[in-house]
Each structure stands twice: as structure tokens, then as C-alpha cells.
């Protein structure tokens, strides 16, 4: 119940130097008087004794009181910062729960109350969980930007532009007798501006989502081409076994690396070759499974092979790769072939890099290429403005489809009524992103994934 006062431990469970309890709701003042014997001065740190049910001191620490509406949740909030002994924290929680209408918070309930009380919008609420679980420097920085409202601002800007068009349309529809001076061609131009802005937001959202989750890079190629050697070079360790025996790698190896704060998940795979070995066949089948879910495929080829043989490998395998997946061709063993380090595009438009996993030549060039490929060369020194979730991307995809239909129909018919209905649908979809119109089921699903205490 939203009228209940809630309490939860805000720090991770277990022993630690500091343990923090967070309390929010109408009973906060009662709780402060019972646990502290005083109501702390608002927004000042008070050094207090923490009392149990019998009035005995069980800890000494800092108390912070934030009266509504100027608090995290928009309700009265009390934070108790004591020592991180689980026994102490359990005793405090037990004492707090003895007050009527006070209960343990559900996962994400503090953030949910902040959203429901208008302290943050839904995008900002979701960015809290992204910030907590971010596993890269870029993820942290971009989550902060979303929490600050940069993503929300762009969505609200779109909504504002749509409202402006709808206002003109409503005037034309509802007051036909009035001589409203508004060129219909101008409406068409505004629609294209909205479409362009939506495309920009969608591309930024997709980029942020990919970089948050990490880029899945799969190393593939014929046996003994140097996949496992490259895997080890990129990781700076010997995770993969390397021998001159074909079929050494039979199972998948997964490891993560960071390149300038960007997360990449590397997968070393079984080499392509004809074999009667049952286990190796299973490994090759798993290789193709990884290829089908990769963000970026590195096709590694022995550069000491004949030119015709290398071209045959490229043709045979790239033709079977997913069409939309980025593929980079690595010509390995240039220390044997005698070719020089370099990077270029082949006639098919694929990037080709000459490397040597034996000497390490070209590995840094490959790392830079991986990052440029993930975010675009033009954005190499630019971090994504914000992070988005799959929910946002799915909604933006629906909006773009509807906008395309809307613009096409408008160009054909110039029908004001149809346009008004389409823009209403688009505005409603945008509102679901920021949470202006969102069902309880969606809210429950979003906040249930938060940790307790947030």
C-alpha cells in the first residue's frame, strides 16, 4: 500500500564498516522519536544514539531527516547511518516494524514512490538501476546523464513539437469558419523535422543500449588461423590453450575486456574444418550459434596461405554470416608472410587488418577499430549522451513506423483528421516512455527488477 511507511537496508547485506537504513512515509517522525528520541533538524547530519524496543542503545551513528516534499521520494524520509553489523541493523528494523503501518519495502519501492510523487520521471527512475548495475565507465557516465534528465528532455521536446502541430490542427478542425492562416505544406515540413529528431534519438538510444550491455565479439576462422592466440593477446593472459594441433579449441571461451572504458565480450570458438570427431563437430555447431548472435565477427585467416586460398575462405564463410552483422577480416601471421601492418577496405567493403598474434603487431590497431566500429569513427571521442533500455527502443521503433505511415498518408491526402489521430497515437507512445501514461503492470515489472533499498 502506498500509504504504508516503508523501511529497508540501503547498503549491501553482510558485515561492513557502515550500514544504512532508509525509511519513507507518514510515520517517519514517529519512528525518529522512538529510535532516536528526537526529530533531527531537517537536512542536517545529527550524531545520535540508536535505540531498540526497550530504549537501550544498540548503536551510535548519523541520522538525516528530509521532510516532504523536498526529499528523495517526496515523502518524509529518514536515513540512519550506523555500523554495518547485520545484527544491529536487524534489531533496528525489528524496532521500526513494531510501529503500525510500517513494513519492509518492496524492491525498487523508494524509486517508485519518487516517480509516483513527481520527483523523477520514468526514464530517470529506470536509469537508477542502470547506474547501479553499469559494468563499464561509459555505462556509468551515460546512466548519470539519463538520471539528470537528458533523455527525458529530448522525449519531452518531441512531445512539445507534436502538441504544437496538434494545436493548429484542432483549430482548423473545430473552427472551420475562422480564417486561420496556416500553410498545410508547413505541417508537412514539421512532420519531417519530427521524424529526423526521432531518428536521432533512436540511433542514440540504440548505441547507448549496445554499449551498456557490451559488444559481443566472436572470433572465428579455420583451424590454426590464430583465433586462440589473438584471444590471449587481447586479454593479456593465456585463457585459451594454443597448440599447432588442429582442433585444439573445441568449446567456447568467453571473457570480457575494456577498451577505453567500453565493454567487449570476446568469444573464442572451435575452428572451421571437416572432421569426424564428434566433440569437435559439436564445438563447430556452437561456433555458428555464436555467429548468429554476434555484434561483430572477427574472421581470422592465415596470411601465409596462397592468395586464392584466402579468397576462397573469405567467400565461403562471409556468405554464410548474418547480413547485418559487422565483419572484420584479420590476416594473421604477417611475421611469416612478410606483409606489413595495415588496415584497408576490400572490394566487398569489409575492413581488413594485417596482424601478427605472435609478435603482437596490429593488436592495438584492432582495439581501436573495435571501438570505432561500435560507436562510429566520427564518434570515437564522443560518449553516448544517455542510456536507453530495450523498452524505450521498442517504443521508439513503433513511433518511427507510425511516423512513416503518417507522413506517407499526409503527402497523399492532406487529411487533417487522419493526421490528428496519428499524432495522438504517437504522443501517447512518447508519454509511455517518460511515464506520463503507463499501466500498473508495466510499472510493477520495471520496479520489481530494482534492488531492495532503491
Secondary structure, DSSP 8 states (H G I E B T S, - for coil): -TTSEEEEE-S-SS-EEEEEEEEESTTHHHHHHHHTSS---BTS-EEEEEE-TTS-EEEEEEEEEE-TTSSSSSS-EEEEEEEE-HHHHHHHHHHHHTSTTEEE--TTHHHHHHHHTTSS-HHHHHHHHHHHH--SHHHHHHHHHHHTTHHHHHHHHHHHHHHHHHHHHHHHHH-TTS-----HHHHHHHHHHHHHHHHHHHHHHHHHHHHHH-EEEEEE-BTTSSHHHHHHHHHTS--S---SSTT---S-EEEEEEETTEEEEEEE---B-----HHHHHHHHHHHHHHHH-SEEEEEEETTS-HHHHHHHHHHHHTTS-TTSEEEEEEE-HHHH----EEEE-TTS-EEEE--TTT-TTHHHHHHHHHHHHH-GGGTT---S----HHHHHHHHHHHHHHHHHHHHHHHH--HHHHHHHHHHHHHHHHHHHTSS--HHHHHHHHTTS-TT-
